[in-house]
Amino acid sequence: MRITRSDCLLLVIDVQDRFIDTIAEHRAIVENLKALLRAAQLLGLPVLATEQEKLGEIVPELQDLLGGSPKFRKLSFSCCGNSAFLKKLRQLRRKIVIVCGIETHVCVLQTVLDLLKLQYRVMVVKDATSSHAPVDRDTAMERMQNTGAIMTTTEALIYELTEKAGTEEFRRILEIVKERRSTHPPKYKIR
C-alpha cells in the first residue's frame, strides 16, 4: 500500500508529561514525533492528538508543533471511544490513519484494532511509539501487524509522503531528517 498526502492523517496518542520519562527510549520517541509533526505541517497533513485523562498535558516539546490541531481528552484507552474524536475523524474523510504515541500495548493497540474494525487502513510508526517495557511494545507491534496494520518508520514515512527530490519542499524535508538524525541518532532495536 503506497500512501499519499491526500489520503492520510497523523494521529498522536497520549504523549503526556506525567509518564513520558518512564517510557522505553522516550527521548528517541519524542525526537521522532517532532520530526513527524514538522513534516506533517510542511506537507499539509491533518493531525489529531489525544490525551488520557489525569496524565497531564502533551509534552511541551510537541505542544507548539501541534499548533491548532484538534486535541481530544479521553477516558477510554482507544481513541475511538471518544465520540468527538470519531466525529472529527469522519469529517476529515481520510482513508489512512498514521498512528504514533504511547503506550503501544494499551492505547495505541486498542485504537489500531478499532480503526481497522471501522475499515480504516492503518500505518503504525514503529520508532515513534513505545511502552514502559520493550516486550509489551514488541508484542503489541506484532499483534497490530498480524491484524492488518502496516508498519513503517519515521524516516521512511516522511520520504514516502514527500514523493520526490529536487524541490524546495524536499530541501526543507531534508533539513527535518538531518536535524532528527543529529539530535538523537537511533540506538534502539526495532523488530
C-alpha positions, 0 to 999 in steps of 0.5 A: 500500500503506497500512501499519499498526502491526500489520503492520510492523517497523523494521529498522536496518542497520549504523549503526556508529561506525567509518564513520558520519562518512564517510557522505553527510549522516550527521548528517541520517541519524542525526537521522532514525533517532532520530526513527524509533526514538522513534516506533517505541517510542511506537507499539509497533513491533518493531525489529531492528538489525544490525551488520557485523562489525569496524565497531564498535558502533551509534552511541551516539546510537541505542544507548539508543533501541534499548533491548532490541531484538534486535541481530544481528552479521553477516558477510554484507552482507544481513541475511538471511544471518544465520540468527538474524536470519531466525529472529527475523524469522519469529517476529515474523510481520510482513508489512512490513519498514521498512528504514533504515541504511547503506550503501544500495548494499551492505547495505541493497540486498542485504537489500531484494532478499532480503526481497522474494525471501522475499515480504516487502513492503518500505518503504525510508526514503529520508532515513534511509539513505545511502552514502559517495557520493550516486550509489551511494545514488541508484542503489541507491534506484532499483534497490530501487524498480524491484524492488518496494520502496516508498519513503517518508520519515521524516516521512511514515512516522511520520504514516502509522503514527500514523493520526490527530490529536487524541490524546495519542499524536499530541501526543507524535508531534508533539513527535518531528517538531518536535524532528527538524525543529529539530535538523537541518532537511533540506538534502539532495536526495532523488530 
